[in-house]
């Protein structure tokens, strides 16, 4: 039994040693959202300050773990008054809940370059399990930095009231569904 434990521990250390870390390239990434206003128009915005990391031991990312954090105070819809309102207790309550976080619990290859990503999304002090779609747009070597790069488009949606966001706003004013759209580039550390 002791021999089996030693072999298992050696395999686990080997897998950890082979894991690769990838950091988000903020200059070439955008993390945004869309919501329907008055049932007639999509309003979009993004976060100007965020961090992201992928850890994977496999070249095809089929065992990847994604960690992401966005600074709620960096929300930007190109309308200063709306941004201020979104940071207020009516929506994100940035003073008490300054970050949005996501950590994947599974990253499953569906087919080709399509993946299903499930994980814990935390906003407004509430954590819920969400499933997102990720498409590996491609990999390349950056000709300037010589670093390996990977690009992902990540999409999905959630119900805003599940997180207590804009709970007093009727659906006729703002849709329940908020779409997430992230176009990202990661560089291998």
C-alpha positions as CSV (number, residue, x, y, z in Angstrom):
1,X,0.0,0.0,0.0
2,X,2.9,2.4,0.8
3,X,4.3,1.7,-2.7
4,X,1.0,2.7,-4.3
5,X,0.9,5.9,-2.3
6,X,4.4,6.8,-3.3
7,X,3.7,6.2,-7.0
8,X,0.5,8.2,-6.8
9,X,2.3,11.1,-5.1
10,X,5.0,11.0,-7.8
11,X,2.4,11.1,-10.5
12,X,0.6,14.1,-8.9
13,X,3.9,16.0,-8.5
14,X,4.8,15.2,-12.2
15,X,1.4,16.6,-13.3
16,X,1.9,19.7,-11.3
17,X,5.4,20.2,-12.7
18,X,4.0,20.0,-16.2
19,X,1.3,22.6,-15.6
20,X,1.7,25.8,-17.7
21,X,0.5,29.2,-16.5
22,X,-0.9,31.8,-18.9
23,X,-1.6,35.4,-18.0
24,X,-4.1,37.6,-19.6
25,X,-2.7,40.3,-22.0
26,X,-4.9,43.2,-20.8
27,X,-3.8,45.4,-23.8
28,X,-5.4,42.9,-26.2
29,X,-8.4,41.7,-24.2
30,X,-11.8,43.0,-23.5
31,X,-14.3,41.8,-20.9
32,X,-17.7,43.1,-21.5
33,X,-21.5,42.6,-21.0
34,X,-24.8,43.4,-22.7
35,X,-28.2,44.0,-21.2
36,X,-31.5,44.9,-22.9
37,X,-33.0,48.3,-21.9
38,X,-36.8,48.9,-22.2
39,X,-37.0,45.7,-24.3
40,X,-35.8,47.6,-27.4
41,X,-32.0,48.2,-27.2
42,X,-28.9,46.4,-26.1
43,X,-26.7,48.5,-23.8
44,X,-23.1,47.3,-23.5
45,X,-20.2,48.0,-21.3
46,X,-16.9,46.6,-20.1
47,X,-14.4,46.5,-17.2
48,X,-11.2,48.5,-17.7
49,X,-9.3,46.8,-14.8
50,X,-9.2,43.0,-14.6
51,X,-6.8,40.1,-14.1
52,X,-6.9,36.6,-15.6
53,X,-4.9,33.4,-15.5
54,X,-5.2,30.0,-17.1
55,X,-3.3,27.0,-15.7
56,X,-3.1,23.9,-17.9
57,X,-1.0,20.8,-18.2
58,X,-2.3,19.8,-21.6
59,X,-1.5,21.6,-24.9
60,X,-5.2,21.5,-25.9
61,X,-6.3,23.2,-22.6
62,X,-8.7,20.3,-21.9
63,X,-7.6,20.3,-18.2
64,X,-7.5,24.1,-17.8
65,X,-8.4,26.1,-14.7
66,X,-9.4,29.7,-15.3
67,X,-9.3,32.4,-12.6
68,X,-10.6,35.9,-13.3
69,X,-11.2,39.0,-11.3
70,X,-12.7,42.3,-12.4
71,X,-12.6,45.6,-10.5
72,X,-16.3,46.8,-10.2
73,X,-15.1,50.4,-9.9
74,X,-13.7,50.1,-13.5
75,X,-17.1,49.5,-15.0
76,X,-17.5,51.6,-18.2
77,X,-20.6,52.1,-20.4
78,X,-19.4,55.4,-21.9
79,X,-22.0,57.3,-19.8
80,X,-20.6,58.6,-16.5
81,X,-23.9,59.0,-14.7
82,X,-24.9,55.4,-15.6
83,X,-21.5,54.1,-14.5
84,X,-21.9,55.9,-11.2
85,X,-25.4,54.4,-10.8
86,X,-24.1,50.9,-11.6
87,X,-21.5,51.2,-8.8
88,X,-24.2,52.2,-6.3
89,X,-26.1,49.9,-3.9
90,X,-28.9,49.8,-6.5
91,X,-26.7,47.5,-8.6
92,X,-23.2,46.3,-7.8
93,X,-22.6,48.1,-4.5
94,X,-18.9,48.6,-5.4
95,X,-18.1,50.1,-1.9
96,X,-19.0,46.8,-0.3
97,X,-18.4,44.4,-3.2
98,X,-15.4,45.8,-5.1
99,X,-14.7,42.6,-7.2
100,X,-16.3,40.2,-9.5
101,X,-14.6,36.8,-9.5
102,X,-14.8,33.6,-11.5
103,X,-12.9,30.3,-10.9
104,X,-13.6,27.3,-13.1
105,X,-14.3,23.9,-11.7
106,X,-14.3,22.2,-15.1
107,X,-13.0,23.0,-18.6
108,X,-14.4,20.4,-20.9
109,X,-13.5,20.1,-24.6
110,X,-16.8,19.7,-26.5
111,X,-15.5,19.3,-30.1
112,X,-12.9,21.0,-32.2
113,X,-12.1,24.3,-30.6
114,X,-15.3,24.5,-28.5
115,X,-15.2,24.1,-24.7
116,X,-17.7,24.2,-21.9
117,X,-16.5,26.1,-18.8
118,X,-18.3,25.6,-15.5
119,X,-17.3,27.5,-12.4
120,X,-18.2,29.8,-9.5
121,X,-19.1,33.4,-10.3
122,X,-19.2,35.8,-7.4
123,X,-20.8,39.2,-7.7
124,X,-22.5,41.5,-5.2
125,X,-21.4,39.1,-2.4
126,X,-23.3,36.1,-4.0
127,X,-21.7,33.1,-5.5
128,X,-23.5,30.9,-8.1
129,X,-22.4,28.2,-10.5
130,X,-22.5,29.3,-14.1
131,X,-21.6,27.5,-17.4
132,X,-20.0,29.5,-20.2
133,X,-18.9,28.7,-23.7
134,X,-15.2,29.1,-24.6
135,X,-13.8,29.0,-28.2
136,X,-10.1,28.6,-28.6
137,X,-9.6,31.1,-31.4
138,X,-6.0,30.0,-31.9
139,X,-2.5,29.9,-30.6
140,X,0.6,31.5,-32.0
141,X,4.0,33.0,-31.1
142,X,4.0,36.7,-30.6
143,X,6.7,38.0,-33.1
144,X,7.6,40.9,-30.8
145,X,7.8,39.2,-27.4
146,X,8.5,35.6,-28.7
147,X,6.0,34.3,-26.1
148,X,3.4,31.7,-26.9
149,X,-0.1,33.2,-27.1
150,X,-3.6,31.7,-26.9
151,X,-6.8,33.5,-27.8
152,X,-10.2,32.6,-26.3
153,X,-13.7,34.1,-26.9
154,X,-15.8,33.4,-23.9
155,X,-19.6,33.9,-23.9
156,X,-22.5,33.1,-21.6
157,X,-25.2,34.7,-19.6
158,X,-26.7,34.9,-16.1
159,X,-29.8,36.3,-14.4
160,X,-28.9,39.6,-12.7
161,X,-31.4,39.1,-9.9
162,X,-29.8,35.8,-9.0
163,X,-26.9,38.0,-7.8
164,X,-29.1,40.7,-6.3
165,X,-28.1,43.2,-9.0
166,X,-30.7,45.8,-9.9
167,X,-33.3,43.8,-7.9
168,X,-35.7,46.8,-7.8
169,X,-35.6,47.2,-11.6
170,X,-38.5,45.5,-13.4
171,X,-37.8,43.4,-16.4
172,X,-39.6,45.9,-18.5
173,X,-36.8,48.4,-17.7
174,X,-33.8,45.9,-17.7
175,X,-33.8,42.4,-19.0
176,X,-33.2,39.6,-16.4
177,X,-30.5,38.1,-18.8
178,X,-27.1,39.7,-18.8
179,X,-24.8,38.4,-21.6
180,X,-21.1,38.1,-21.0
181,X,-18.7,38.6,-23.9
182,X,-14.9,38.3,-23.4
183,X,-12.4,38.4,-26.2
184,X,-9.1,37.5,-24.6
185,X,-5.4,36.9,-25.3
186,X,-3.2,35.0,-22.9
187,X,0.6,34.7,-22.9
188,X,2.5,31.8,-21.5
189,X,4.4,32.7,-18.4
